[in-house]
Amino acid sequence: MAEIINLNKARKAKARVDKSANADENRVRFGRTRAQKQAEAAETTKLARLLDDAKRD
């Protein structure tokens, strides 16, 4: 005899697995390391300082 399963739980479990796989894919595609974020922030700060220093009153 076949095992009885709750279709609602099976559907939700499959949705969780799909969502987790999608999240992993997005982490690889869009994720940046902390060092990359800090380097970008430092570059932005440096450029802003350079522009402010070059302004004439």
PDB file with SEQRES, HELIX, SHEET and CRYST1 records, atoms N, CA, C and O in Angstrom:
SEQRES   1 A   57  MET ALA GLU ILE ILE ASN LEU ASN LYS ALA ARG LYS ALA          
SEQRES   2 A   57  LYS ALA ARG VAL ASP LYS SER ALA ASN ALA ASP GLU ASN          
SEQRES   3 A   57  ARG VAL ARG PHE GLY ARG THR ARG ALA GLN LYS GLN ALA          
SEQRES   4 A   57  GLU ALA ALA GLU THR THR LYS LEU ALA ARG LEU LEU ASP          
SEQRES   5 A   57  ASP ALA LYS ARG ASP                                          
HELIX    1 AA1 LEU A    7  PHE A   30  1                                  24    
HELIX    2 AA2 ARG A   34  ALA A   54  1                                  21    
CRYST1    1.000    1.000    1.000  90.00  90.00  90.00 P 1           1          
ATOM      1  N   MET A   1       0.839  -1.176   0.000  1.00  0.00           N  
ATOM      2  CA  MET A   1       0.000   0.000   0.000  1.00  0.00           C  
ATOM      3  C   MET A   1       0.886   1.242   0.000  1.00  0.00           C  
ATOM      4  O   MET A   1       1.949   1.245   0.621  1.00  0.00           O  
ATOM      5  N   ALA A   2       0.469   2.265  -0.671  1.00  0.00           N  
ATOM      6  CA  ALA A   2       1.242   3.498  -0.786  1.00  0.00           C  
ATOM      7  C   ALA A   2       1.149   4.307   0.499  1.00  0.00           C  
ATOM      8  O   ALA A   2       0.182   4.209   1.256  1.00  0.00           O  
ATOM      9  N   GLU A   3       2.158   5.088   0.714  1.00  0.00           N  
ATOM     10  CA  GLU A   3       2.174   5.929   1.910  1.00  0.00           C  
ATOM     11  C   GLU A   3       1.283   7.146   1.685  1.00  0.00           C  
ATOM     12  O   GLU A   3       1.294   7.758   0.617  1.00  0.00           O  
ATOM     13  N   ILE A   4       0.533   7.472   2.692  1.00  0.00           N  
ATOM     14  CA  ILE A   4      -0.373   8.615   2.605  1.00  0.00           C  
ATOM     15  C   ILE A   4       0.415   9.886   2.930  1.00  0.00           C  
ATOM     16  O   ILE A   4       1.132   9.950   3.928  1.00  0.00           O  
ATOM     17  N   ILE A   5       0.268  10.886   2.074  1.00  0.00           N  
ATOM     18  CA  ILE A   5       0.953  12.168   2.317  1.00  0.00           C  
ATOM     19  C   ILE A   5      -0.073  13.283   2.313  1.00  0.00           C  
ATOM     20  O   ILE A   5      -1.116  13.198   1.666  1.00  0.00           O  
ATOM     21  N   ASN A   6       0.246  14.312   3.039  1.00  0.00           N  
ATOM     22  CA  ASN A   6      -0.590  15.499   3.064  1.00  0.00           C  
ATOM     23  C   ASN A   6      -0.138  16.381   1.898  1.00  0.00           C  
ATOM     24  O   ASN A   6       0.990  16.873   1.894  1.00  0.00           O  
ATOM     25  N   LEU A   7      -1.003  16.580   0.924  1.00  0.00           N  
ATOM     26  CA  LEU A   7      -0.627  17.332  -0.280  1.00  0.00           C  
ATOM     27  C   LEU A   7      -0.313  18.792   0.033  1.00  0.00           C  
ATOM     28  O   LEU A   7       0.544  19.397  -0.612  1.00  0.00           O  
ATOM     29  N   ASN A   8      -1.003  19.356   1.019  1.00  0.00           N  
ATOM     30  CA  ASN A   8      -0.746  20.744   1.379  1.00  0.00           C  
ATOM     31  C   ASN A   8       0.671  20.895   1.941  1.00  0.00           C  
ATOM     32  O   ASN A   8       1.377  21.843   1.596  1.00  0.00           O  
ATOM     33  N   LYS A   9       1.089  19.965   2.804  1.00  0.00           N  
ATOM     34  CA  LYS A   9       2.451  20.025   3.354  1.00  0.00           C  
ATOM     35  C   LYS A   9       3.484  19.775   2.273  1.00  0.00           C  
ATOM     36  O   LYS A   9       4.535  20.416   2.264  1.00  0.00           O  
ATOM     37  N   ALA A  10       3.206  18.854   1.361  1.00  0.00           N  
ATOM     38  CA  ALA A  10       4.136  18.565   0.270  1.00  0.00           C  
ATOM     39  C   ALA A  10       4.297  19.793  -0.627  1.00  0.00           C  
ATOM     40  O   ALA A  10       5.410  20.114  -1.043  1.00  0.00           O  
ATOM     41  N   ARG A  11       3.207  20.471  -0.920  1.00  0.00           N  
ATOM     42  CA  ARG A  11       3.246  21.669  -1.762  1.00  0.00           C  
ATOM     43  C   ARG A  11       4.067  22.770  -1.093  1.00  0.00           C  
ATOM     44  O   ARG A  11       4.885  23.423  -1.741  1.00  0.00           O  
ATOM     45  N   LYS A  12       3.845  22.970   0.203  1.00  0.00           N  
ATOM     46  CA  LYS A  12       4.571  24.008   0.929  1.00  0.00           C  
ATOM     47  C   LYS A  12       6.061  23.666   1.040  1.00  0.00           C  
ATOM     48  O   LYS A  12       6.911  24.551   0.939  1.00  0.00           O  
ATOM     49  N   ALA A  13       6.370  22.398   1.245  1.00  0.00           N  
ATOM     50  CA  ALA A  13       7.767  21.980   1.333  1.00  0.00           C  
ATOM     51  C   ALA A  13       8.474  22.224   0.000  1.00  0.00           C  
ATOM     52  O   ALA A  13       9.615  22.686  -0.020  1.00  0.00           O  
ATOM     53  N   LYS A  14       7.806  21.917  -1.112  1.00  0.00           N  
ATOM     54  CA  LYS A  14       8.386  22.146  -2.427  1.00  0.00           C  
ATOM     55  C   LYS A  14       8.593  23.642  -2.654  1.00  0.00           C  
ATOM     56  O   LYS A  14       9.612  24.045  -3.216  1.00  0.00           O  
ATOM     57  N   ALA A  15       7.642  24.467  -2.225  1.00  0.00           N  
ATOM     58  CA  ALA A  15       7.770  25.921  -2.374  1.00  0.00           C  
ATOM     59  C   ALA A  15       8.958  26.433  -1.570  1.00  0.00           C  
ATOM     60  O   ALA A  15       9.676  27.321  -2.028  1.00  0.00           O  
ATOM     61  N   ARG A  16       9.176  25.878  -0.362  1.00  0.00           N  
ATOM     62  CA  ARG A  16      10.317  26.289   0.458  1.00  0.00           C  
ATOM     63  C   ARG A  16      11.633  25.954  -0.231  1.00  0.00           C  
ATOM     64  O   ARG A  16      12.556  26.768  -0.245  1.00  0.00           O  
ATOM     65  N   VAL A  17      11.718  24.760  -0.801  1.00  0.00           N  
ATOM     66  CA  VAL A  17      12.936  24.332  -1.486  1.00  0.00           C  
ATOM     67  C   VAL A  17      13.195  25.223  -2.701  1.00  0.00           C  
ATOM     68  O   VAL A  17      14.329  25.635  -2.944  1.00  0.00           O  
ATOM     69  N   ASP A  18      12.145  25.515  -3.456  1.00  0.00           N  
ATOM     70  CA  ASP A  18      12.301  26.375  -4.636  1.00  0.00           C  
ATOM     71  C   ASP A  18      12.742  27.780  -4.241  1.00  0.00           C  
ATOM     72  O   ASP A  18      13.597  28.377  -4.895  1.00  0.00           O  
ATOM     73  N   LYS A  19      12.159  28.299  -3.174  1.00  0.00           N  
ATOM     74  CA  LYS A  19      12.509  29.638  -2.716  1.00  0.00           C  
ATOM     75  C   LYS A  19      13.962  29.680  -2.238  1.00  0.00           C  
ATOM     76  O   LYS A  19      14.676  30.651  -2.491  1.00  0.00           O  
ATOM     77  N   SER A  20      14.390  28.639  -1.556  1.00  0.00           N  
ATOM     78  CA  SER A  20      15.762  28.560  -1.075  1.00  0.00           C  
ATOM     79  C   SER A  20      16.745  28.492  -2.246  1.00  0.00           C  
ATOM     80  O   SER A  20      17.795  29.133  -2.213  1.00  0.00           O  
ATOM     81  N   ALA A  21      16.411  27.728  -3.264  1.00  0.00           N  
ATOM     82  CA  ALA A  21      17.279  27.631  -4.439  1.00  0.00           C  
ATOM     83  C   ALA A  21      17.375  28.977  -5.149  1.00  0.00           C  
ATOM     84  O   ALA A  21      18.448  29.369  -5.607  1.00  0.00           O  
ATOM     85  N   ASN A  22      16.263  29.672  -5.237  1.00  0.00           N  
ATOM     86  CA  ASN A  22      16.255  30.988  -5.871  1.00  0.00           C  
ATOM     87  C   ASN A  22      17.102  31.970  -5.060  1.00  0.00           C  
ATOM     88  O   ASN A  22      17.818  32.790  -5.634  1.00  0.00           O  
ATOM     89  N   ALA A  23      17.025  31.894  -3.750  1.00  0.00           N  
ATOM     90  CA  ALA A  23      17.808  32.780  -2.894  1.00  0.00           C  
ATOM     91  C   ALA A  23      19.299  32.505  -3.053  1.00  0.00           C  
ATOM     92  O   ALA A  23      20.098  33.440  -3.099  1.00  0.00           O  
ATOM     93  N   ASP A  24      19.679  31.236  -3.136  1.00  0.00           N  
ATOM     94  CA  ASP A  24      21.088  30.897  -3.357  1.00  0.00           C  
ATOM     95  C   ASP A  24      21.586  31.450  -4.683  1.00  0.00           C  
ATOM     96  O   ASP A  24      22.698  31.968  -4.775  1.00  0.00           O  
ATOM     97  N   GLU A  25      20.757  31.335  -5.701  1.00  0.00           N  
ATOM     98  CA  GLU A  25      21.118  31.846  -7.019  1.00  0.00           C  
ATOM     99  C   GLU A  25      21.308  33.366  -6.982  1.00  0.00           C  
ATOM    100  O   GLU A  25      22.245  33.893  -7.581  1.00  0.00           O  
ATOM    101  N   ASN A  26      20.422  34.057  -6.283  1.00  0.00           N  
ATOM    102  CA  ASN A  26      20.525  35.516  -6.170  1.00  0.00           C  
ATOM    103  C   ASN A  26      21.748  35.926  -5.363  1.00  0.00           C  
ATOM    104  O   ASN A  26      22.369  36.945  -5.664  1.00  0.00           O  
ATOM    105  N   ARG A  27      22.104  35.155  -4.348  1.00  0.00           N  
ATOM    106  CA  ARG A  27      23.299  35.475  -3.558  1.00  0.00           C  
ATOM    107  C   ARG A  27      24.537  35.426  -4.431  1.00  0.00           C  
ATOM    108  O   ARG A  27      25.425  36.270  -4.313  1.00  0.00           O  
ATOM    109  N   VAL A  28      24.592  34.440  -5.304  1.00  0.00           N  
ATOM    110  CA  VAL A  28      25.744  34.315  -6.192  1.00  0.00           C  
ATOM    111  C   VAL A  28      25.740  35.448  -7.214  1.00  0.00           C  
ATOM    112  O   VAL A  28      26.788  36.020  -7.516  1.00  0.00           O  
ATOM    113  N   ARG A  29      24.572  35.771  -7.740  1.00  0.00           N  
ATOM    114  CA  ARG A  29      24.481  36.750  -8.812  1.00  0.00           C  
ATOM    115  C   ARG A  29      24.688  38.179  -8.313  1.00  0.00           C  
ATOM    116  O   ARG A  29      25.406  38.957  -8.942  1.00  0.00           O  
ATOM    117  N   PHE A  30      24.066  38.527  -7.191  1.00  0.00           N  
ATOM    118  CA  PHE A  30      24.056  39.920  -6.757  1.00  0.00           C  
ATOM    119  C   PHE A  30      24.882  40.187  -5.506  1.00  0.00           C  
ATOM    120  O   PHE A  30      25.124  41.344  -5.163  1.00  0.00           O  
ATOM    121  N   GLY A  31      25.309  39.155  -4.836  1.00  0.00           N  
ATOM    122  CA  GLY A  31      26.013  39.327  -3.572  1.00  0.00           C  
ATOM    123  C   GLY A  31      27.405  39.897  -3.755  1.00  0.00           C  
ATOM    124  O   GLY A  31      28.089  39.606  -4.736  1.00  0.00           O  
ATOM    125  N   ARG A  32      27.807  40.700  -2.813  1.00  0.00           N  
ATOM    126  CA  ARG A  32      29.159  41.256  -2.815  1.00  0.00           C  
ATOM    127  C   ARG A  32      29.756  40.997  -1.442  1.00  0.00           C  
ATOM    128  O   ARG A  32      29.035  40.916  -0.448  1.00  0.00           O  
ATOM    129  N   THR A  33      31.065  40.868  -1.394  1.00  0.00           N  
ATOM    130  CA  THR A  33      31.716  40.637  -0.121  1.00  0.00           C  
ATOM    131  C   THR A  33      31.781  41.938   0.660  1.00  0.00           C  
ATOM    132  O   THR A  33      31.578  43.022   0.114  1.00  0.00           O  
ATOM    133  N   ARG A  34      32.064  41.811   1.932  1.00  0.00           N  
ATOM    134  CA  ARG A  34      32.175  42.991   2.783  1.00  0.00           C  
ATOM    135  C   ARG A  34      33.310  43.891   2.297  1.00  0.00           C  
ATOM    136  O   ARG A  34      33.182  45.115   2.305  1.00  0.00           O  
ATOM    137  N   ALA A  35      34.409  43.288   1.879  1.00  0.00           N  
ATOM    138  CA  ALA A  35      35.554  44.061   1.395  1.00  0.00           C  
ATOM    139  C   ALA A  35      35.179  44.865   0.153  1.00  0.00           C  
ATOM    140  O   ALA A  35      35.605  46.010   0.005  1.00  0.00           O  
ATOM    141  N   GLN A  36      34.391  44.277  -0.732  1.00  0.00           N  
ATOM    142  CA  GLN A  36      33.968  44.997  -1.928  1.00  0.00           C  
ATOM    143  C   GLN A  36      33.079  46.181  -1.561  1.00  0.00           C  
ATOM    144  O   GLN A  36      33.221  47.264  -2.129  1.00  0.00           O  
ATOM    145  N   LYS A  37      32.170  45.981  -0.619  1.00  0.00           N  
ATOM    146  CA  LYS A  37      31.289  47.070  -0.190  1.00  0.00           C  
ATOM    147  C   LYS A  37      32.094  48.190   0.460  1.00  0.00           C  
ATOM    148  O   LYS A  37      31.839  49.367   0.203  1.00  0.00           O  
ATOM    149  N   GLN A  38      33.068  47.830   1.305  1.00  0.00           N  
ATOM    150  CA  GLN A  38      33.882  48.844   1.973  1.00  0.00           C  
ATOM    151  C   GLN A  38      34.744  49.590   0.982  1.00  0.00           C  
ATOM    152  O   GLN A  38      34.926  50.800   1.115  1.00  0.00           O  
ATOM    153  N   ALA A  39      35.281  48.901  -0.007  1.00  0.00           N  
ATOM    154  CA  ALA A  39      36.108  49.554  -1.020  1.00  0.00           C  
ATOM    155  C   ALA A  39      35.273  50.545  -1.827  1.00  0.00           C  
ATOM    156  O   ALA A  39      35.739  51.641  -2.139  1.00  0.00           O  
ATOM    157  N   GLU A  40      34.053  50.168  -2.160  1.00  0.00           N  
ATOM    158  CA  GLU A  40      33.175  51.076  -2.908  1.00  0.00           C  
ATOM    159  C   GLU A  40      32.811  52.292  -2.063  1.00  0.00           C  
ATOM    160  O   GLU A  40      32.780  53.412  -2.573  1.00  0.00           O  
ATOM    161  N   ALA A  41      32.538  52.083  -0.781  1.00  0.00           N  
ATOM    162  CA  ALA A  41      32.204  53.205   0.106  1.00  0.00           C  
ATOM    163  C   ALA A  41      33.391  54.145   0.250  1.00  0.00           C  
ATOM    164  O   ALA A  41      33.215  55.363   0.265  1.00  0.00           O  
ATOM    165  N   ALA A  42      34.595  53.599   0.356  1.00  0.00           N  
ATOM    166  CA  ALA A  42      35.793  54.427   0.472  1.00  0.00           C  
ATOM    167  C   ALA A  42      36.012  55.232  -0.804  1.00  0.00           C  
ATOM    168  O   ALA A  42      36.376  56.407  -0.748  1.00  0.00           O  
ATOM    169  N   GLU A  43      35.791  54.605  -1.941  1.00  0.00           N  
ATOM    170  CA  GLU A  43      35.948  55.311  -3.224  1.00  0.00           C  
ATOM    171  C   GLU A  43      34.934  56.440  -3.356  1.00  0.00           C  
ATOM    172  O   GLU A  43      35.267  57.526  -3.831  1.00  0.00           O  
ATOM    173  N   THR A  44      33.696  56.184  -2.936  1.00  0.00           N  
ATOM    174  CA  THR A  44      32.653  57.212  -2.989  1.00  0.00           C  
ATOM    175  C   THR A  44      33.006  58.381  -2.082  1.00  0.00           C  
ATOM    176  O   THR A  44      32.841  59.538  -2.467  1.00  0.00           O  
ATOM    177  N   THR A  45      33.487  58.088  -0.888  1.00  0.00           N  
ATOM    178  CA  THR A  45      33.888  59.133   0.051  1.00  0.00           C  
ATOM    179  C   THR A  45      35.049  59.947  -0.511  1.00  0.00           C  
ATOM    180  O   THR A  45      35.073  61.172  -0.400  1.00  0.00           O  
ATOM    181  N   LYS A  46      36.000  59.260  -1.108  1.00  0.00           N  
ATOM    182  CA  LYS A  46      37.164  59.932  -1.687  1.00  0.00           C  
ATOM    183  C   LYS A  46      36.744  60.877  -2.812  1.00  0.00           C  
ATOM    184  O   LYS A  46      37.225  62.008  -2.889  1.00  0.00           O  
ATOM    185  N   LEU A  47      35.849  60.414  -3.680  1.00  0.00           N  
ATOM    186  CA  LEU A  47      35.384  61.255  -4.783  1.00  0.00           C  
ATOM    187  C   LEU A  47      34.595  62.465  -4.272  1.00  0.00           C  
ATOM    188  O   LEU A  47      34.738  63.570  -4.794  1.00  0.00           O  
ATOM    189  N   ALA A  48      33.767  62.250  -3.257  1.00  0.00           N  
ATOM    190  CA  ALA A  48      32.993  63.361  -2.692  1.00  0.00           C  
ATOM    191  C   ALA A  48      33.921  64.397  -2.073  1.00  0.00           C  
ATOM    192  O   ALA A  48      33.709  65.599  -2.232  1.00  0.00           O  
ATOM    193  N   ARG A  49      34.953  63.931  -1.365  1.00  0.00           N  
ATOM    194  CA  ARG A  49      35.909  64.851  -0.763  1.00  0.00           C  
ATOM    195  C   ARG A  49      36.665  65.625  -1.844  1.00  0.00           C  
ATOM    196  O   ARG A  49      36.902  66.825  -1.704  1.00  0.00           O  
ATOM    197  N   LEU A  50      37.038  64.940  -2.908  1.00  0.00           N  
ATOM    198  CA  LEU A  50      37.752  65.582  -3.995  1.00  0.00           C  
ATOM    199  C   LEU A  50      36.910  66.673  -4.649  1.00  0.00           C  
ATOM    200  O   LEU A  50      37.421  67.747  -4.964  1.00  0.00           O  
ATOM    201  N   LEU A  51      35.621  66.401  -4.855  1.00  0.00           N  
ATOM    202  CA  LEU A  51      34.730  67.400  -5.432  1.00  0.00           C  
ATOM    203  C   LEU A  51      34.536  68.583  -4.498  1.00  0.00           C  
ATOM    204  O   LEU A  51      34.524  69.729  -4.946  1.00  0.00           O  
ATOM    205  N   ASP A  52      34.385  68.320  -3.205  1.00  0.00           N  
ATOM    206  CA  ASP A  52      34.194  69.407  -2.244  1.00  0.00           C  
ATOM    207  C   ASP A  52      35.444  70.286  -2.159  1.00  0.00           C  
ATOM    208  O   ASP A  52      35.342  71.505  -2.026  1.00  0.00           O  
ATOM    209  N   ASP A  53      36.612  69.666  -2.235  1.00  0.00           N  
ATOM    210  CA  ASP A  53      37.856  70.438  -2.174  1.00  0.00           C  
ATOM    211  C   ASP A  53      38.059  71.287  -3.422  1.00  0.00           C  
ATOM    212  O   ASP A  53      38.717  72.326  -3.359  1.00  0.00           O  
ATOM    213  N   ALA A  54      37.511  70.868  -4.539  1.00  0.00           N  
ATOM    214  CA  ALA A  54      37.712  71.583  -5.791  1.00  0.00           C  
ATOM    215  C   ALA A  54      36.715  72.734  -5.981  1.00  0.00           C  
ATOM    216  O   ALA A  54      36.864  73.524  -6.914  1.00  0.00           O  
ATOM    217  N   LYS A  55      35.711  72.839  -5.120  1.00  0.00           N  
ATOM    218  CA  LYS A  55      34.717  73.896  -5.265  1.00  0.00           C  
ATOM    219  C   LYS A  55      35.317  75.255  -4.968  1.00  0.00           C  
ATOM    220  O   LYS A  55      36.173  75.407  -4.096  1.00  0.00           O  
ATOM    221  N   ARG A  56      34.855  76.215  -5.702  1.00  0.00           N  
ATOM    222  CA  ARG A  56      35.277  77.608  -5.457  1.00  0.00           C  
ATOM    223  C   ARG A  56      34.124  78.334  -4.787  1.00  0.00           C  
ATOM    224  O   ARG A  56      32.959  78.132  -5.131  1.00  0.00           O  
ATOM    225  N   ASP A  57      34.453  79.154  -3.858  1.00  0.00           N  
ATOM    226  CA  ASP A  57      33.416  79.899  -3.140  1.00  0.00           C  
ATOM    227  C   ASP A  57      32.996  81.143  -3.869  1.00  0.00           C  
ATOM    228  O   ASP A  57      32.131  81.877  -3.391  1.00  0.00           O  
TER     229      ASP A  57                                                      
END                                                                             
